[in-house]
Amino acid sequence: MSNHQPRLQTLAQIIPPLTTSLHKGDCGRIATIGGCEEYTGAPYFAASSALRLGVDIAYVVCEKDAAGVIKGYSPDLIVAPYLRSVDNLEQGRTVGHVVQKIETILDKLHAVSVGSGLGNDKRIGECVVGAVKAARDRQLPIVLDADSLALVCDDPGIISGYKNAVLTPNAPEFNRLAKSLNVSTEALDTIEAAQKVAEALGGVTIVRKGPSDVITDGQKTFICEETGGLRRCGGQGDILSGSIAAFLAWGRKYCEGKWKHTGGEINPQDITLLAAYAACLVTRHASFLAYDECGRATQSSDVLEQVDIAFDNKFDALLKAVKPK
């Protein structure tokens, strides 16, 4: 197993070149599935981070009680109030009806992020499980974060063996996930534990967030040691989730041959790992920039404001030097 950092020049191959031949959607369409009455900021952070990186269109598929609030945060987001809680599922309407509505959006996408602000409502969870299965059927890259990880713990089969998926657990979430898979991690270091969990899930990519982010599919492993900020305010994981979705969307378009850069090509089997690493790199750097400016007062809205700057710091010079074919 390999433990290293990919070259920035390699990561840059995934990023779409901005040319006059592009059309709306060519730089990616993503969705964030999440958001309930209590948690409206999380899906906003996830979808907005993808937009700040440069995807063209970002949807938020949320519970209907969250939709008005999220729409008020930004006119740039397309908000679809399709999820239903136990209290809001109309008489005669089923979870299957909800999933059918979500499928109309999935058909337009290049990647989807799931979990930001879901909460623990049983009916919302059932809707999300159906949406994840529908995304798998369409071979969409999927990021599973936050509350969606509890759904995986309840039924790992939701995502097991799907190598277009990325799970982004923090330490407590990772421990619960390992336990649900009957993986003992007590005698293992962080890297080994992440590798074992990825193997147990059949090669799904794990981003084990921590002082250094461990990114592994059980066979290949990257370690992101980019310096981040010292604040641990809620919402930074959502920014990471949306950023991974952006890079995954670009990776899908890259594999479709929508662009090629001079300087080499990428094995399509490495796209998921590379996309996850690139997003970790940018998000950690954005956190550092926000903390450097705001210090102890840093909030996730400050980190979001730095995402595009962090991206430029890491990739702008490379993209100017590496010309599209």
Beta strands, then each sheet from edge to edge (+ up, - down):
strand 1: 2-4
strand 2: 29-33
strand 3: 57-63
strand 4: 78-83
strand 5: 111-114
strand 6: 142-144
strand 7: 165-167
strand 8: 205-208
strand 9: 213-216
strand 10: 220-224
sheet 1: 1+ 10+ 9- 8+ 7+ 6+ 5+ 2+ 3+ 4+
end
